[in-house]
Amino acid sequence: MIWPFNGGARKQIARLEVKGAIAGGTRKHVLEALKTIEEKGYPVLLLRIDSPGGTVVDSHEIYSALMRLREKTKIVASFGNISASGGVYIGMGAQYIMANPGTITGSIGVILRGNNLERLLDKVGVSFKVIKSGPYKDILAFDRELTEPERQILQDLIDSSYSQFVQIVADGRNLEVDAVKQFADGRVFTGQQALELGLVDRLGTEEDARRWAAELAGLDPEKAKFKTIEEEKPFWSKFVPGQQSKLPLSGEMLSWLDFELSTNGLPLWLYRP
């Protein structure tokens, strides 16, 4: 399909921010934004990533969409305060990556968490009766300990997801898989260390990344205009400003609580100190 020429967009740089834990809401916003960027024909995308990562599937879907977009659009990723785990994964969808020297990045690996409340339930006298079709149907149930066969099943799942992550980094940074495995053990790095490992191309601020993107688009870095593709706010939000600040928990805390509850038992590409 040939997109209609949009002279205004072709003289601008698109900017898209991925902020916070990557889950369904982030994925939806980013995919919609990438579609807009493609349709309007922006020559370059500045992808600002400030995220500790998130779910495996949502991170991969964003990465896949970036890989499709880069067939038409150059992508410069700018790593912010933190771009770790799933943040690194989606960054591999960019042809060019810049990090701040102090950026926290890396944490290449997979984690899966479950809650075992068996001892607490025993103390309060609560138990569950479970009827299941197979021995593993309630794997990671919160009222009992994992069995060894279950532990191995989950480890195999994690190992498969880890291999996928390592391969994506190797492909994205033109590194050997064995070389990536040498540092893909969950540890985090500064931007400076990431540069030495080949995870990023340059060190600099977002402003430096903006200038780099303008140069790639053939635009004057001093005059190039940027268009931030923001998430559309609900219509009613215009009439109830500041309501969230009155809640007992901050918006960020509520977001994390929602993420914790919705991703319990899911494999995550997430840096969690």
Residue pairs with C-beta under 8 A, 6 or more apart in sequence:
3 38
3 39
3 40
3 41
4 41
5 41
6 40
6 41
9 40
9 41
9 42
9 227
10 41
10 42
10 43
11 219
11 224
11 225
12 42
12 224
12 225
12 226
12 227
13 42
13 43
13 44
13 45
13 46
13 210
13 213
13 214
13 217
13 219
13 224
13 225
13 226
13 227
14 37
14 40
14 42
14 44
14 45
14 46
14 73
14 226
14 227
14 229
15 45
15 46
15 48
15 210
15 226
15 227
15 228
15 229
16 30
16 33
16 34
16 37
16 45
16 46
16 47
16 48
16 228
16 229
17 48
17 49
17 50
17 228
18 26
18 30
18 47
18 48
18 49
18 50
18 51
18 62
18 87
18 90
19 48
19 50
19 51
20 26
20 50
20 51
20 252
20 255
21 51
21 52
21 53
21 54
21 255
21 256
21 259
21 270
22 51
22 53
22 54
22 55
22 58
22 59
22 62
22 86
22 87
22 90
23 54
23 55
23 58
23 259
23 262
23 263
24 55
24 58
24 262
26 51
26 54
26 58
26 62
27 58
27 61
27 62
29 231
30 62
30 65
31 61
31 62
31 65
33 229
33 231
34 45
34 65
34 66
34 69
36 229
37 45
37 69
37 73
37 229
38 69
38 72
38 73
41 72
42 73
42 227
43 73
43 74
43 216
43 217
43 218
43 219
44 73
44 74
44 75
44 76
44 213
44 214
44 216
44 217
45 69
45 73
45 74
45 75
45 76
45 213
46 76
46 78
46 206
46 209
46 210
46 213
46 226
47 66
47 75
47 76
47 77
47 78
47 90
47 91
47 93
47 94
48 78
48 80
48 206
48 209
49 77
49 78
49 79
49 80
49 83
49 87
49 90
49 91
50 79
50 80
50 81
50 82
50 83
50 87
51 82
51 83
51 84
51 86
51 87
51 90
52 82
52 84
52 85
52 86
52 87
52 107
52 270
52 271
52 272
53 59
53 84
53 85
53 86
53 87
53 88
53 89
53 107
53 268
53 269
53 270
53 271
54 86
54 259
54 263
54 268
54 269
54 270
55 86
55 263
55 266
55 267
55 268
55 269
55 270
56 86
56 110
56 161
56 266
56 267
56 268
56 269
58 86
59 86
59 89
59 90
59 269
60 89
60 164
62 90
62 93
63 89
63 90
63 92
63 93
63 168
64 93
65 93
66 75
66 90
66 93
66 94
67 93
69 75
69 93
70 93
70 94
70 95
74 95
74 96
74 213
74 216
74 217
75 93
75 94
75 95
75 96
76 94
76 95
76 96
76 97
76 98
76 209
76 212
76 213
76 216
77 83
77 91
77 93
77 94
77 96
77 97
77 98
77 209
78 98
78 99
78 206
78 209
78 210
79 87
79 91
79 97
79 98
79 99
79 100
79 103
79 105
79 191
79 194
79 200
80 100
80 103
80 206
81 100
81 103
81 104
82 103
82 104
82 105
82 271
83 91
83 99
83 103
83 104
83 105
84 104
84 105
84 106
84 107
84 188
84 271
85 107
85 108
85 109
85 268
85 269
85 270
85 271
86 268
86 269
86 270
87 105
87 271
88 105
88 106
88 107
88 108
88 169
88 199
89 165
89 168
89 169
89 269
91 97
91 172
92 168
92 169
92 171
92 172
92 173
93 172
96 201
96 202
96 212
96 216
97 199
97 200
97 201
97 202
98 200
98 201
98 202
98 203
98 204
98 208
98 209
98 212
99 105
99 191
99 194
99 195
99 199
99 200
99 202
99 203
99 204
100 191
100 203
100 204
100 205
101 190
101 191
101 192
101 203
102 190
102 191
103 190
103 191
103 194
104 188
104 189
104 190
104 271
105 188
105 189
105 190
105 191
105 194
105 199
105 200
106 183
106 187
106 188
106 189
106 193
106 194
106 199
106 271
107 186
107 187
107 188
107 270
107 271
108 165
108 166
108 169
108 180
108 183
108 184
108 185
108 186
109 162
109 165
109 184
109 185
109 186
109 269
110 158
110 161
110 162
110 165
110 267
110 268
110 269
111 158
111 267
111 268
111 270
111 272
112 154
112 157
112 158
112 265
112 266
112 267
112 268
113 264
113 265
113 268
114 140
114 142
114 146
114 264
114 265
115 142
115 264
116 142
116 143
116 144
116 145
116 146
117 142
117 143
118 143
118 144
118 145
121 127
121 143
127 143
128 141
128 143
130 138
130 141
132 138
135 149
136 149
136 150
136 153
139 146
139 150
139 153
139 154
140 146
140 150
140 154
140 265
146 154
157 267
158 267
161 267
161 269
162 184
165 184
165 269
166 177
166 180
166 181
166 184
167 177
169 175
169 180
169 184
169 199
170 176
170 177
170 179
170 180
173 180
173 198
173 199
174 198
175 198
183 189
183 197
188 271
189 197
189 199
191 200
191 203
192 203
194 200
195 201
195 202
195 203
202 208
202 212
204 212
210 221
210 224
210 226
211 221
213 224
214 220
214 221
214 224
215 221
217 224
244 250
244 251
244 254
245 251
247 254
249 257
